[in-house]
Amino acid sequence: MNQADFFKCLSDPTRLEIMKLVLSKENVCVCEITEQLALSQPKISRHLALLRNLSILLDQRKGQWVYYRLNPALPEWANAILDVLKSQANVSQKTSADLSISYQCE
């Protein structure tokens, strides 16, 4: 995988959000992604196809559902970038949870 294609793929905000979801769980179903991002299934599938074609994500069909996970064979440099993305996603989730808690307390 070439670095320019990797960064170009992740430069799309929707694909970036998809990656945050995939990084937060081991296997993510397309239906979970569509629900979390509030986007149509065809639109999500198109973005997932790009991530899969670059071998960033792997897919696995279980019955009628397709699950996506991070490709464990990614180059070290790609994993380093995704680790940063994962840590940023964790900070965002914690901040959102804190805001929710403080809002409920008022």
VMD Tcl script that draws the C-alpha trace (Angstrom):
set ca {
  {0.00 0.00 0.00}
  {1.32 3.38 -0.89}
  {1.24 6.16 1.68}
  {-0.39 8.73 -0.61}
  {-3.36 6.41 -1.27}
  {-3.66 5.65 2.45}
  {-3.80 9.32 3.45}
  {-6.06 10.21 0.52}
  {-8.50 7.51 1.62}
  {-8.50 8.72 5.22}
  {-8.87 12.37 4.19}
  {-12.61 11.87 3.69}
  {-14.54 12.78 6.89}
  {-16.96 9.85 6.53}
  {-14.17 7.31 6.09}
  {-12.35 8.83 9.05}
  {-15.45 8.37 11.23}
  {-15.84 4.80 9.95}
  {-12.24 4.09 10.93}
  {-12.83 5.49 14.42}
  {-15.75 3.09 14.84}
  {-13.76 0.12 13.54}
  {-10.83 1.00 15.80}
  {-13.12 1.16 18.83}
  {-14.41 -2.41 18.34}
  {-12.91 -5.61 16.99}
  {-15.67 -6.31 14.45}
  {-18.22 -3.76 13.29}
  {-21.33 -4.57 11.29}
  {-22.37 -2.31 8.43}
  {-25.70 -1.79 10.21}
  {-23.87 -0.43 13.29}
  {-21.92 2.01 11.15}
  {-25.04 3.27 9.35}
  {-26.80 3.74 12.70}
  {-23.88 5.54 14.38}
  {-23.19 7.87 11.45}
  {-26.86 8.31 10.43}
  {-26.04 7.72 6.76}
  {-27.60 5.43 4.17}
  {-26.37 1.86 3.80}
  {-25.34 2.34 0.12}
  {-23.24 5.39 1.02}
  {-21.53 3.55 3.90}
  {-20.94 0.50 1.68}
  {-19.26 2.66 -0.97}
  {-16.87 4.09 1.63}
  {-16.21 0.63 3.10}
  {-15.41 -0.70 -0.38}
  {-12.67 1.93 -0.76}
  {-11.19 1.02 2.63}
  {-11.38 -2.67 1.74}
  {-9.86 -2.20 -1.74}
  {-6.84 -0.51 -0.14}
  {-6.62 -3.46 2.30}
  {-7.06 -1.17 5.30}
  {-10.12 -3.16 6.34}
  {-11.08 -6.79 5.93}
  {-14.65 -8.00 5.69}
  {-16.35 -11.20 6.79}
  {-19.88 -12.27 5.97}
  {-21.90 -13.94 8.72}
  {-25.32 -14.82 7.35}
  {-26.90 -11.66 6.01}
  {-24.48 -9.37 7.89}
  {-21.05 -8.15 6.82}
  {-18.55 -7.32 9.55}
  {-15.45 -5.18 9.10}
  {-12.21 -5.22 11.03}
  {-8.77 -3.70 10.75}
  {-6.35 -5.62 8.55}
  {-3.72 -7.06 10.91}
  {-1.17 -7.12 8.06}
  {-1.00 -3.33 7.69}
  {2.49 -1.82 7.51}
  {3.99 -0.52 10.75}
  {3.73 3.12 9.63}
  {-0.02 2.71 8.95}
  {-0.59 1.14 12.37}
  {1.25 4.05 13.99}
  {-1.10 6.53 12.28}
  {-4.16 4.48 13.23}
  {-2.97 4.31 16.85}
  {-3.01 8.11 16.94}
  {-6.49 8.13 15.40}
  {-7.67 5.58 17.95}
  {-6.32 7.62 20.87}
  {-8.04 10.74 19.50}
  {-11.31 8.82 19.13}
  {-11.03 7.66 22.76}
  {-10.47 11.24 23.93}
  {-13.50 12.43 21.92}
  {-15.70 9.68 23.37}
  {-14.56 10.49 26.92}
  {-15.17 14.20 26.39}
  {-18.66 13.50 25.00}
  {-19.44 11.26 27.97}
  {-18.18 13.93 30.40}
  {-20.32 16.57 28.71}
  {-23.34 14.29 28.89}
  {-22.78 13.66 32.59}
  {-22.28 17.35 33.40}
  {-25.40 18.25 31.42}
  {-27.46 15.71 33.35}
  {-26.18 17.08 36.68}
  {-27.33 20.64 36.03}
}
mol new
graphics top color blue
foreach p $ca { graphics top sphere $p radius 0.5 }
foreach p [lrange $ca 0 end-1] q [lrange $ca 1 end] { graphics top cylinder $p $q radius 0.2 }
display resetview
